[in-house]
Every structure is written in C-alpha cells, then in structure tokens.
Amino acid sequence: MKNLYKRLLVLALLVLGMLTLVSCGSDVPPNRVFSVDDLEGKTIGVQLGTTGDIYAADYEGDDAGTIVERYTKGADAVSSLKQGKIDCVIIDEQPAKAFINQNSELKILDEEFTLEDYAAVIAKENLDLLSKVNDVIRELQTDGTLKKIIDNYIPDEETGETVPFTYEQKVTDGDKLVMATNAQFPPYEFYQDGKIVGIDVEIAKAIADKLGKVLVIEDIEFDAIISAVSSGKADIGLAGFTVTDERKKQINFSETYAISKQVIIVRDDEAIKEANSLGGKLYNNFIKEGRWKYLAQGLLNTIIITVVAILIGVILGFLLALVRVAHDKNGNFKILNFFAKLYVTIIRGTPIMIQLLIIYFVIFESVNISKLLVAIVAFGLNSAAYLCEVIRSGIMSIDEGQFEAGKSLGLSYSIMMKNIILPQALKNVLPAIGNEFISLLKETSIAGYIGLQDLTRGGDIIRSITYEPFLPLITVAIVYLILVVLLSALVSWLERRLKKNER
Amino acid sequence: MSDKRKREISDEILISVRGLKKSFDGNEVLKGIDLDIRKGEVISIIGPSGCGKSTFIRSLNLLETPDSGSIIFEGEELTGKKTAEQNRIRERIGMVFQQFNLFKNMTVLENIMLAPLKLGLMDRETAAKEAARLLDRVGLADKADNYPAQLSGGQQQRVAIARSLAMKPDVMLFDEPTSALDPEMVGEVLKIMQDLAAAGMTMVIVTHEMGFAMGVSSRVLFIDGGQIQEDAPPDVLFSNPKNQRLKEFLGKILR
C-alpha cells in the first residue's frame, strides 16, 4: 500500500508539473481584429448553435481562409481567445459584457450587428402553454417587473449601476414547470453560490408563479435544449434564444422579452496582464463562494453512476454470457441467443454518448425521470455488452476436460457452471473486467450531455465562472486518476485473493 | 499378476453394445461395434492411434453421442435419453481421463467430495470421511488440502481415480490413464488400477501398456479401422495373434 501511494503521488505531481510548465511557456499573440472588416481570414470563436454561429458561418470557407471554431460553451470560446488560440469571439452583448468584467485583458469592439429578440421556446404542440406564457410576458412588461428584472443584472448605460431586485416566488408546492437552460450565459443564466441565477431564471420564476407551478431548472448543453423541449423533457426553454426562422421550424417562440445584439470580443493589447499567484488562483477556483462544492457534488454523482452501472453491467453481462455460452456449447436458447448477440453488436457498435442521448431523449422521451437514473441505466447497459463478451471469452477459455470430468460424474450443467467453470473463468478474466470498470468510470464524464452534474461538469461550471481552464481541468484529471488507481488497486487485491487457490 | 485367474466374472451382462457407429465430419470413426461387458470383467482395448478406441470408450458414458446403434447399461438404453436421465446414469459410470481433468479451483478433498455432495448422495460429513478414506486408499492422505497444480501428474491421476470412486460406480472407464505421465509415475497409477481390479471392479481400459493389459485384463480387444478386429483373453491374443493387422501392431510395439 505504501508503494501504491508513493506511485500515485509521483504520477500526480509529474502531470501537474508538466502542465504548469506548458501553460507558463505560451505567448499570446497580439490582437489582429479591429473592426468587422478584419474578420476575413481570421479564426472566429462562437458558441455552437447561437446566432453568432450563424453569422460567422457566412465567412466560413471564403477565399481568405476564415475558420470558425464552435464551442459548446461561450466561456470556453473566451478562454481560447485569452490563450491566443483564436482571434475573436462573436457572442451576444450581455454575456460578452459579463465576460469582459471578469477578464480585464479582453475588450468589446465598438461595433454592433443587427438587433435581435430573445424569446422562450415551447414545444410546437403545446399551444396552451404558449398562450399562457405570452400572457405572462405581456403582463410583466406592462407592470414593469420585466424592467426591474433586467435592471438588476444589466447596469444602467449612464449611471453604470444596477438596481437590486429579486422576484419573490409565492408558489412553493404543486405541479412542476421544467425549464431547460444552459447556465453558462451570464447575465441571462449562470451559476452563483452554487445556484443557477440570471434574467431568464427570474422570468421563468414569474411565469411558473403565474401558472401556479413550482419552477425546476435543468442545466443541459445549449444545442440540446430545443430537443429537450420538443421531446417533452422540459416544458419551456429559456437560454437567450434569438428568434430565427430555422428554429421556428422545430419549435414555437413566445413573445420576445429582451433585445440583444451580437458583438465581437478581442484581446486588449493595452490592458495590463493580471499576475495572479497560484494561491490566488486556488482561492478563486475552489474556495471563493464554496466552488469546490461543484467538484464534490460531481464526484459523488460520478461515483454513484459508476458503482451502480458496474453492478448492472456485471449482473446483466453475466446473464447474457450464460445465454451465449449455453447456446455455443449445448445449442440451447436459440432465440435468446439471437437477441443477446444483437444487443452486444448494437451496443458495441455505437458510441456511448449517442446511446446516452437516445435513452434520455428517445426512450424516456415523455417520462419525467431522474437523470442520475438515466445515466446509470445507459452506462449499465453499455457495460453489460462489453462484460458479456469478456465473461463469455473467460468461460470458453476453460479446458473442455473440466466440462467432461463434470459430466462424467453425472453433474448437471448448472452445478458444473456454478462450482467448476465460473470460478475459474472469472478468475481468468478479472484483469479484463477491471479494465472495463476503468473505462466505464472515465466514460461517465459525458454525463454532462444530459445535464447531469458529474465530476467533469463540476469542473466545467467552475471554469465557466472563473475563465481559468488550468486549475479546474487539472484538478478534475487528478481526481479521475486517483479514482482509477484506487479501482485498479481493488481489482488487483481481488486478483491476489483468488490467486491463493493456485500457483 | 495372476489375480485374474481367481476373479469372479458373473454371467450378468453390465453393458451391451450393438451396432455402434460414429462419424466426425463425414469421417466414420466407429463402423459398427458389438460388445458385451460382464460384471467383474477387466477389458483392455488396444490399437493404433486414430483407430477409434478413444471414441468408443467415450461413447460408453455418452461423452460422444453415437450416430446409430444401442448401448444398454444395466438394462437401460442410454442413447436418445434426456440430459437429466443421462446424468443420472453417468453417476454409475466412472471415468478417468488421460489429462486427469481435476477441478483446478478446488483442493484435492473438494474435488472428491463435490459430486457426492452436490448430487445429494451424502451429507458433508459423510462425504468428507469417504473422501479421506479414498485418498488414503490411493496413498495421498497427506495431500487433502493441496490444489491440483501442486501435485505431480501421477498424484493427480490417483486423485482422479479416487474422485470417480467416490460415486461408487458400477464400472470404471479409463481413457489412456498413463499416456500423459512421466515414465517414473506410470507404476503408481497402474498399481492403484491393479488393486481396483483385484477388488472386483468392472473396468474398461484404453491403454498402450501391454504389460498391464497382459497381466491384469480378463479380455483384450484389438480395435482397428473402427471395428473390433480381435477379442480374446490376453494370453491367447498376445501369444497367438490371428489378425494380420494385430500382428503388425504387436510387432511394432513389442520389439
């Protein structure tokens, strides 16, 4: 054990040290974009599926060689800009302002594109909800609540000050109104003190209240919101959606509640670079506002998903393997074997991320089901297919003589399997099973795609608040590393225990 | 080596084989075998490799399923039985393999106890006592808690014999029991088999040990080309072979 900890420590420090060196050694190139006319031939960062994306796409593939880099989060685009990976970011004005408030080395170009309207999205067939939401938005506009909500987050142009206001929810119990959003878009939706807040959230609170419902917020990827709403996973989508014709084909828009414009963020060469100490960075990323809790909660979810999925995988994989072997050895279960084979082929032949999305959006389309459960089911089913093949190969590798000896004593197939074959087979494939556990643990990092806050997403949230990719990413990597090392230690302990039987 | 003269061979037929045929991928290995095995007989089967003797002995407890023909064991037809019934009959037919096939995940004692215990023939205490007695009989009382991998080939084969005996079988089949052993270990296994024969066990042995076949058997079968070519007491078969192929076979072996 002593040896293990030493090895672990050395590994972790090595990784940390290497990456620190890499990150310190990079030089950020000077700004090259000074107006809209400079965009040609540059690398433009946008958030996938936003109007900024649509706008930038016009430049893509031109003769000047413009490149559009699409990020799932605006904050990632901003981080890339800071590091000099891209030349500019085209994004909505208000998030852009929030970004540069946090990043003194960035600035917004003094140029505007077309004005845009923000509206909520509601499923095509849900016309009843649409008209109710429209009524509420009109009411909020008339009685001035909407202005108060916006003034709380967006400073007055002249005074530069915000006016504090919080919408008081009166309804605390009853039916739920599920709002899908992507909480990486300040000031419309973002994390503060562990909660999702912002203009859209306040508006949603008001809508829920007027409908007599309790608001539930689902934080998912931006490009998944429309499918979440149209599949019924969420009732309403509020995430700074600009009204576009393309989107109108899939979804209905409510009355608009805010006006925005697209702006260009670039590096400000005159700004003085912040020289932040490591201690300050640690404080900012983990201690301030209790941000470590995003990682702790994420770690807990990652562990829950992995452990339960492993259990499902082992049990189901085992049963599948038994069916497959019984068929191969004795010719039993022809139909079951066909389905087992089909299952293994489909699961192993498609990416786990697609499986996760299909299970969430298609199979449990209109069921209000816990995301944790969806992730557990998806990863468990995936793991079962791989474990089925691992266990099957273990059984098939057992010498035919062991079966014959059992048969010659008059033992039934089940007694033989249980007492003779499986104990040997499992011992032989234990390293391969351990390998599958490790893969599974790391694969759970895509759980964020259905808005589940796992370890990876916990780090993402911190990153979206602090715009510092380094510490959150490294910390997440090290936590995974520790988990994997612990898991392999557990497997090799099991191996040693079983090895005692033989030499 | 003269026990066989004194053996009690009853008239009661234990196993009756008629017209047994078996092919593998269109290659006919057994071309119609007829044989009666009486209670108390010790039958050695000899023949060149690939002649079908192994397939024949494995057919007797249905490890190979015959294509046609019948095998009647203690008045019951074996072929065409359901798996559960096959298993019930196999309990009474012991088998010892060339490669011993001890259960690698169990100690010697557990190997011997497993079948009587799991098939509900004995309680744990009786099974353990019986296993210890059998181990003592094959001279391995001190190896009870060892795993197969810790034993020599000869020791493993003796355990395998004890494991079969634990089921109190009516007949024991030996499929080349000494072929995989180092020469210095052949003797210890043959000794156990000889003791078994002396105790009156009905035995069918596929073997290359001509000395053993001659000394212990009551009958020797020469199989070649998937058929029994000669069937006679050992002194007759070895001293006065009639079949041309048997003459050639013995000529090659007993130089």
Chai-1 contact restraints between the chains, C-beta under 6 A:
chainA,res_idxA,chainB,res_idxB,connection_type,confidence,min_distance_angstrom,max_distance_angstrom,comment,restraint_id
A,G401,B,Q99,contact,1.0,0.0,6.0,A-B,restraint_1
A,G401,B,N101,contact,1.0,0.0,6.0,A-B,restraint_2
A,E404,B,L63,contact,1.0,0.0,6.0,A-B,restraint_3
A,A405,B,N101,contact,1.0,0.0,6.0,A-B,restraint_4
A,S408,B,N61,contact,1.0,0.0,6.0,A-B,restraint_5
A,S408,B,M95,contact,1.0,0.0,6.0,A-B,restraint_6
A,L409,B,A115,contact,1.0,0.0,6.0,A-B,restraint_7
A,G410,B,N87,contact,1.0,0.0,6.0,A-B,restraint_8
A,G410,B,R90,contact,1.0,0.0,6.0,A-B,restraint_9
A,G410,B,E91,contact,1.0,0.0,6.0,A-B,restraint_10
A,L411,B,A115,contact,1.0,0.0,6.0,A-B,restraint_11
A,S412,B,N87,contact,1.0,0.0,6.0,A-B,restraint_12
A,I415,B,K118,contact,1.0,0.0,6.0,A-B,restraint_13
A,I420,B,F103,contact,1.0,0.0,6.0,A-B,restraint_14
A,P423,B,N105,contact,1.0,0.0,6.0,A-B,restraint_15
A,Q424,B,K104,contact,1.0,0.0,6.0,A-B,restraint_16
A,Q424,B,N105,contact,1.0,0.0,6.0,A-B,restraint_17
A,N501,B,N105,contact,1.0,0.0,6.0,A-B,restraint_18
A,N501,B,Y147,contact,1.0,0.0,6.0,A-B,restraint_19
A,E502,B,Y147,contact,1.0,0.0,6.0,A-B,restraint_20
A,E502,B,A149,contact,1.0,0.0,6.0,A-B,restraint_21
